[in-house]
Amino acid sequence: MTSKTDHAREPHTSPSLRPDTGGRGSEEDDVQTEWRRVVGRRSFLKGVGLAGAAAVPGSALFASEAMAQSGSAITNGDVAILRFLAAAELIESDLWQQYNELGGVNGGNPAYMAALSNLDSDMPQYIADNTDDELSHAAFLNAYLRSKGAEPVNLDEFRTLPSSKATGARQKGRLTNLQSLDVDTSWYVRYRSTKNPDLGASFPQAVTIRREPAIPLNDTDTPPGLPAPVPPVGAQETRMQAIANTAGFHFAFIEQGGSSLYSIMALKASSLEVLRIIVSIGGVETNHFSLWHDKAGNAVAQPLAGVTDPQTGVTFPDLNAKGGELNQTNLILPEPCEFLRKSLPDCSVVRPTLDANGGAVAAIDGFTADRLFEGQSSKFFRTVRQLAREADAAQRQVH
């Protein structure tokens, strides 16, 4: 039995775009090394047999006959989906590594860690764990692509953006820029609303965050030995808290996008094994979002509410004081909303789940509007947009 699509199911032959010509670079090796370290620390990964996968040839990943049978040929569309997801995970890994260097549980900037801990005492541990997860996603997706004879994604040539000069930051080229963000906070209102962007709804910003750093910039502006009283006192303490608050909202912005992206890509997968990969990683992205949604609310609730960055003027108001469920900071579970058709009952779901609002191109557009790629080359944008277009164009093929 065939699907209604006009395209016959064909096994993958070769990708149409190979941005990683020239082989695996040192940065990808760093990701692989970090991932193996993660596998050693996160014992649950050992249980699913991933330990050391990145260290062996792709063909050895599925050596057993049974595994080979379950991993039958995948379509060009499946490859396009996985290549874009690998690129997205490399981008996420890059930004999370910057957060982790400065504010993770083993981070090197005590003042930033203290300000983040004002949102939740476990923030440094959560940052470290989220970083580990993204590294594992990037390494696994590229290893799986190799196992299928497809080209992995390597963005090393685009690691050209500057690092923070603050204590704790490694001085190396970056894919992403966290030093002057325009953070979209409309997700906060969207998930409290009964409306759905897939049915035409739009949402205001919960907090206006424009040209605000999400990491400390240097030791003059943001000294690493600052105290972090609640509420903050003094200009530098207040600025550091505003930076940490921005990070809290940015964490949730990044992960809510992943929740939608993986849901959308799952609908395009042809291979059951590829579908299994997408929904399994996508569930973790949603788990991340739920965590960060909760922490972001603490930046706009008492006793931290009211912090204003003395340099940029960005303010984190007391949203609870505004009243109503669209502002209430402890309503972190998705409100039931319109889904599929307005004639059907409201349903609590991830949203959006259509390409226009949450697909691959939309994800890159969202990152760009976030100023996450500020300073990147035109070649970088051509590369990631081509990957995104090919992923969005993938169609589910069954027989």
C-alpha positions in Angstrom: 0.0 0.0 0.0 1.4 3.4 -0.9 0.8 6.8 0.5 -1.0 9.6 -1.3 2.3 11.4 -2.0 3.4 11.4 -5.6 7.0 10.5 -4.6 8.0 6.8 -4.6 10.0 5.8 -1.6 13.7 5.6 -2.5 16.6 4.7 -0.4 19.1 7.4 0.4 21.9 7.8 -2.1 23.7 11.1 -1.3 22.9 14.4 0.4 22.4 17.4 -1.8 24.4 19.7 0.4 27.7 18.9 2.2 28.8 21.9 4.1 31.5 19.8 5.9 33.8 19.2 2.9 37.3 18.9 4.1 36.6 16.3 6.8 35.9 16.4 10.5 37.6 19.3 12.3 39.0 19.8 15.7 35.7 21.4 17.0 33.7 18.3 16.1 36.4 16.2 17.7 35.8 18.4 20.8 32.1 17.6 20.7 32.8 13.9 20.3 35.3 14.0 23.2 32.8 15.9 25.4 30.1 13.5 24.5 32.1 10.5 25.5 32.7 12.2 28.8 29.0 12.8 29.2 28.2 9.2 28.5 30.6 8.2 31.2 29.0 10.5 33.7 25.3 10.1 32.8 24.8 6.5 33.6 21.4 6.2 31.9 23.0 6.6 28.5 25.1 3.5 29.2 21.9 1.6 29.5 20.9 2.3 26.0 24.2 1.3 24.5 25.5 4.6 23.3 28.8 4.6 25.2 31.7 4.9 22.8 29.5 5.1 19.7 31.2 8.3 18.5 34.6 6.7 18.7 33.9 3.9 16.2 33.3 3.9 12.5 29.6 4.5 11.6 29.3 1.1 10.0 30.0 -0.5 13.4 27.2 1.3 15.2 24.6 -1.2 14.0 26.8 -4.3 13.6 24.3 -7.0 14.6 22.0 -8.4 11.9 18.9 -7.6 14.0 19.9 -4.0 14.4 20.8 -3.8 10.7 17.3 -5.1 9.8 15.6 -2.6 12.1 17.7 0.2 10.5 16.6 -0.3 6.9 17.4 2.1 4.2 16.3 5.7 4.8 15.1 8.2 2.3 16.8 11.4 1.1 14.1 13.2 3.1 15.0 11.4 6.3 18.7 12.4 5.7 17.7 16.0 5.1 15.7 16.0 8.4 18.6 14.4 10.4 21.2 16.7 8.8 19.3 19.8 9.8 18.6 18.5 13.3 22.4 17.7 13.6 23.1 21.3 12.6 20.6 22.7 15.1 22.1 20.5 17.9 25.6 21.8 17.0 24.3 25.3 17.3 22.6 24.5 20.6 25.7 22.8 21.9 27.8 25.9 21.1 25.6 28.2 23.0 25.1 25.9 25.9 28.8 25.3 26.2 29.2 29.1 26.7 26.6 29.1 29.4 28.2 26.1 31.0 31.7 27.5 31.0 30.6 30.6 32.9 27.6 29.3 34.9 27.5 25.6 35.0 28.1 23.5 38.1 31.8 23.6 37.3 31.7 27.0 35.8 34.3 29.6 36.3 32.4 32.8 37.0 31.3 32.9 40.6 29.2 36.1 40.3 27.3 34.8 37.3 26.7 31.5 39.0 25.4 33.3 42.1 23.0 35.4 40.1 21.7 32.4 38.2 21.3 30.6 41.5 18.9 33.4 42.6 16.5 32.0 40.0 16.9 28.5 41.5 19.7 27.1 43.6 20.2 24.2 41.2 20.6 26.3 38.1 24.3 25.5 37.7 23.6 21.8 37.7 20.7 22.1 35.3 22.9 24.1 32.9 25.6 21.4 33.0 23.1 18.7 32.4 21.4 20.5 29.5 24.8 21.1 27.9 25.6 17.4 28.2 22.3 16.5 26.6 22.8 18.8 23.5 26.3 17.4 23.0 25.0 13.9 23.1 22.3 14.8 20.5 24.8 16.3 18.1 27.2 13.5 18.4 24.6 10.8 18.0 22.9 12.3 15.0 26.1 12.7 13.1 27.2 9.2 14.0 23.9 7.8 12.8 24.2 9.7 9.5 27.6 8.1 9.0 26.2 4.7 9.8 23.8 5.2 6.9 26.5 6.3 4.5 25.4 10.0 4.7 27.6 13.0 5.3 27.5 14.3 8.8 27.3 18.0 9.4 30.4 20.0 10.3 30.1 23.7 11.1 33.6 24.2 12.3 34.6 26.7 9.6 31.9 29.0 11.0 33.3 29.0 14.6 34.5 32.6 14.2 32.5 34.7 16.7 34.3 36.1 19.7 34.1 34.6 23.2 33.2 36.6 26.3 36.2 38.2 28.0 34.9 37.4 31.5 36.6 35.1 33.8 35.6 31.5 33.1 35.1 31.8 29.3 37.4 29.8 27.1 38.9 31.9 24.4 37.9 30.1 21.2 35.8 30.8 18.1 32.0 30.4 18.6 29.1 29.7 16.3 26.7 31.8 18.4 26.7 35.2 20.0 25.2 35.6 23.5 26.5 39.1 24.1 23.6 41.2 22.8 20.3 39.3 22.4 16.8 40.2 21.4 15.0 37.5 23.2 11.5 36.6 22.0 9.5 36.1 25.2 6.1 35.6 23.4 6.3 31.9 24.2 5.5 32.8 27.8 2.1 34.2 26.8 1.5 31.5 24.2 1.7 28.6 26.6 -0.7 30.3 29.0 -3.2 31.2 26.2 -6.0 29.1 24.9 -5.0 30.2 21.3 -2.7 28.4 18.9 -0.3 30.0 16.4 -1.1 27.1 14.0 -4.6 28.6 13.8 -3.5 32.2 13.2 -3.0 33.5 16.8 -0.1 35.8 17.7 1.1 36.8 21.1 2.8 39.8 22.7 6.1 39.9 24.5 5.9 39.0 28.2 9.1 41.0 28.8 10.9 43.3 26.4 14.5 42.1 26.1 16.5 44.0 23.5 20.3 44.2 23.0 20.9 42.5 26.4 23.8 40.1 27.2 22.9 36.7 28.5 26.5 36.1 29.8 28.9 38.4 31.6 31.0 40.3 29.1 34.2 41.1 30.9 35.7 41.5 34.4 35.4 45.3 34.3 31.7 45.5 33.6 30.8 42.3 35.4 33.4 41.4 38.0 33.6 37.7 38.9 33.7 38.4 42.7 30.4 40.3 43.0 27.9 39.4 45.7 24.4 38.5 44.5 22.0 39.8 47.1 18.2 39.5 46.6 17.1 42.0 45.5 20.4 43.3 44.1 22.0 46.5 45.3 24.4 48.6 43.4 24.7 49.0 39.6 27.1 46.1 38.9 25.1 43.6 41.0 21.9 44.7 39.4 23.4 44.4 35.9 24.7 40.9 36.6 21.2 39.9 37.8 19.6 41.3 34.7 22.1 39.3 32.6 21.2 36.1 34.6 17.5 36.9 34.2 18.0 37.3 30.4 19.7 33.9 30.3 16.7 32.3 32.2 14.3 33.5 29.5 16.7 32.6 26.7 17.1 29.1 28.0 13.3 28.6 27.7 13.2 30.4 24.3 15.8 27.9 22.8 14.1 24.8 24.2 10.5 25.6 23.4 11.7 26.0 19.8 13.2 22.6 19.9 9.9 21.1 21.3 8.1 22.4 18.2 10.8 21.6 15.7 11.1 17.9 16.7 7.3 17.5 16.7 7.2 18.9 13.2 10.1 16.9 11.8 8.6 13.7 13.2 5.6 14.1 10.9 7.9 14.0 7.9 10.0 10.9 8.8 9.6 7.8 6.6 11.8 5.3 8.4 10.4 4.0 11.7 13.9 4.1 13.1 14.4 7.8 12.1 11.0 8.5 13.7 12.1 6.8 16.9 15.2 9.0 16.9 13.3 12.2 16.4 10.6 11.6 19.0 13.1 10.3 21.6 15.3 13.4 21.3 12.3 15.6 21.0 10.9 14.4 24.3 14.1 15.6 26.0 13.8 19.0 24.3 10.3 19.3 25.7 11.6 18.2 29.1 14.2 21.0 29.0 11.6 23.6 28.1 9.4 22.6 31.0 12.4 23.0 33.4 13.4 26.4 32.0 9.9 27.7 31.8 9.7 27.3 35.6 13.0 29.1 36.2 12.2 32.0 33.9 9.2 32.8 36.0 11.3 33.4 39.0 12.9 36.4 37.3 9.6 38.2 37.1 8.2 37.3 40.5 9.0 38.5 44.0 11.6 38.9 45.4 13.6 39.4 42.2 10.9 41.2 40.2 11.7 44.8 39.3 15.4 44.4 38.3 16.5 46.9 35.6 19.8 46.7 33.8 21.4 50.1 34.5 23.2 50.1 31.1 20.5 48.8 28.7 17.3 49.7 30.6 15.9 46.2 30.2 13.4 45.6 33.0 12.1 42.4 34.5 8.7 43.5 35.9 6.5 41.8 38.5 4.3 39.9 36.1 2.1 38.6 38.9 1.2 42.2 39.8 -0.5 42.6 36.4 -3.0 39.8 37.2 -4.6 37.2 35.0 -3.5 33.8 33.9 -1.4 35.2 31.0 1.0 36.7 33.5 0.9 34.2 36.4 4.4 32.9 36.9 3.6 29.5 38.5 1.4 28.4 35.6 4.1 26.5 33.7 2.2 23.6 32.2 0.8 24.2 28.7 -2.8 25.5 28.9 -5.3 23.6 26.8 -5.7 25.4 23.5 -7.3 25.2 20.1 -5.9 22.3 18.2 -6.3 21.1 14.6 -9.7 22.9 14.2 -11.5 25.4 16.3 -14.6 23.2 16.3 -12.7 20.6 18.4 -12.3 20.8 22.2 -9.2 22.6 23.6 -6.3 20.3 24.2 -3.0 20.8 26.0 -0.3 20.4 23.3 3.1 21.5 22.1 2.5 24.4 19.7 3.2 25.4 17.0 3.4 22.1 15.1 3.3 23.5 11.5 6.3 24.4 9.3 5.3 28.1 9.0 5.7 28.8 12.7 8.0 26.1 14.0 9.7 24.2 11.1 13.4 24.3 10.2 13.3 27.6 8.3 11.3 29.1 11.1 13.8 27.9 13.6 16.7 29.6 11.8 14.7 32.7 11.3 13.9 32.7 15.1 17.6 32.3 15.9 18.5 35.1 13.5 15.9 37.5 15.0 17.3 36.6 18.4 20.6 38.0 17.2 22.1 34.7 18.1 24.1 34.7 14.9 25.2 38.4 15.1 28.5 38.7 13.2 28.2 35.4 11.2 29.2 35.2 7.5 26.9 35.2 4.6 28.2 31.7 3.8 27.0 30.5 7.2 23.5 31.8 6.6 23.4 30.2 3.1 24.5 26.9 4.6 22.1 26.6 7.4 19.2 28.0 5.4 19.8 25.4 2.7 19.8 22.7 5.3 16.6 24.1 6.7 14.8 24.3 3.4 15.7 20.7 2.6 14.4 19.5 5.9 11.1 21.4 5.5 10.7 19.9 2.0 11.0 16.4 3.3 7.8 14.3 2.9 6.7 11.2 4.7 6.9 8.2 2.3 5.4 4.8 3.2 4.5 1.6 1.5 
